[in-house]
Amino acid sequence: MSATPQTSPHPHIRSFSGRRGHFTSGQRHAYETLRDRWCIAYDAAQPFDAQRNAALFGRAAPLVVEIGFGMGDATAQIAAAEPQHDFLGIEVYPAGVGALLMRIDAQRLANVRIVQHDAVEIFREMLAPDSLARVQVFFPDPWPKKRHHKRRLIQPPFVALLASRLQPGGLLHCATDWEPYAGQMLDVLSQESLLENTASDGGFAPRPDYRPLTRFENRGRRLGHEVRDLLFRRRLSPTERAPTTP
Ligand SMILES: C[S@@+](CC[C@H](N)C(=O)[O-])C[C@H]1O[C@@H](n2cnc3c(N)ncnc32)[C@H](O)[C@@H]1O
């Protein structure tokens, strides 16, 4: 992975650990046999512009990007429920990629593609400004130890990058069950000038119907963690304010 020059407006966050995890036999089989069909190689020379997306998905449709889809349960459920959208799932964890490939195959999902690579680089190098209908970041690694806070994804420079890739009116949807991180997310998203909170009180949002309960969420609930959704909209223009309903 190339180092980011100190002058970059988007300094690199190393938000994932080197853990590899274990494939189940089904995930390994899917990873070996379905990757060529549904995964797209990271290639900064081939950005996801409208022409390429139309070729990849066989149509022109609003694009939703999910960062760190884990085992892909929410991704597959949302993609099945929103056939009018195309979905790009980003994950570094091979077993997770195998798990989502199994779901794509089992549910015959034609509107999902995967990039197995660092989301920070994909947003910086492959996603065009003003191009995304929605970005989903569900239960990002909380990095609870103070010395690891710098590894959290939701920090001002990366949020500025995410916001710049949304279309005007596009949504950034984050969810977490880690209370201190939820507070950080609310502060950072509220301070990004391209974004506007859809919650009328300027706080957390109710869980939108399209986001299903994930494995992580159910586990968090069992541990007594409250889950917070944050739903911010890219302003239509620097001066015009977007409507406040999701
Ligand atoms: C705590 S898990 C949550 C998974 C899933 N979103 C869910 O709700 O069940 C966070 C996931 O984000 C992935 N991840 C973290 N940083 C990433 C990055 N920079 N690019 C791609 N994936 C990343 C990790 O590999 C992990 O699978």
PDBQT file of the ligand as one rigid body, heavy atoms in Angstrom, charges set to zero:
ROOT
HETATM    1  C1  LIG A 301     -16.926  -4.061  13.496  1.00  0.00    +0.000 C 
HETATM    2  S1  LIG A 301     -17.031  -4.657  11.880  1.00  0.00    +0.000 S 
HETATM    3  C2  LIG A 301     -18.706  -4.289  11.390  1.00  0.00    +0.000 C 
HETATM    4  C3  LIG A 301     -19.170  -5.111  10.230  1.00  0.00    +0.000 C 
HETATM    5  C4  LIG A 301     -20.571  -4.800   9.673  1.00  0.00    +0.000 C 
HETATM    6  N1  LIG A 301     -20.664  -3.443   9.169  1.00  0.00    +0.000 N 
HETATM    7  C5  LIG A 301     -21.677  -5.077  10.654  1.00  0.00    +0.000 C 
HETATM    8  O1  LIG A 301     -22.392  -4.140  11.043  1.00  0.00    +0.000 OA
HETATM    9  O2  LIG A 301     -21.828  -6.239  11.064  1.00  0.00    +0.000 OA
HETATM   10  C6  LIG A 301     -16.093  -3.468  10.946  1.00  0.00    +0.000 C 
HETATM   11  C7  LIG A 301     -15.650  -4.005   9.607  1.00  0.00    +0.000 C 
HETATM   12  O3  LIG A 301     -15.037  -2.947   8.859  1.00  0.00    +0.000 OA
HETATM   13  C8  LIG A 301     -13.939  -3.481   8.140  1.00  0.00    +0.000 C 
HETATM   14  N2  LIG A 301     -13.030  -2.359   7.866  1.00  0.00    +0.000 N 
HETATM   15  C9  LIG A 301     -12.416  -1.564   8.761  1.00  0.00    +0.000 A 
HETATM   16  N3  LIG A 301     -11.696  -0.617   8.164  1.00  0.00    +0.000 NA
HETATM   17  C10 LIG A 301     -11.853  -0.799   6.836  1.00  0.00    +0.000 A 
HETATM   18  C11 LIG A 301     -11.337  -0.143   5.701  1.00  0.00    +0.000 A 
HETATM   19  N4  LIG A 301     -10.522   0.921   5.807  1.00  0.00    +0.000 N 
HETATM   20  N5  LIG A 301     -11.684  -0.590   4.476  1.00  0.00    +0.000 NA
HETATM   21  C12 LIG A 301     -12.509  -1.665   4.357  1.00  0.00    +0.000 A 
HETATM   22  N6  LIG A 301     -13.033  -2.344   5.410  1.00  0.00    +0.000 NA
HETATM   23  C13 LIG A 301     -12.707  -1.914   6.633  1.00  0.00    +0.000 A 
HETATM   24  C14 LIG A 301     -13.356  -4.546   9.049  1.00  0.00    +0.000 C 
HETATM   25  O4  LIG A 301     -12.634  -5.524   8.333  1.00  0.00    +0.000 OA
HETATM   26  C15 LIG A 301     -14.633  -5.132   9.685  1.00  0.00    +0.000 C 
HETATM   27  O5  LIG A 301     -15.107  -6.236   8.958  1.00  0.00    +0.000 OA
ENDROOT
TORSDOF 0
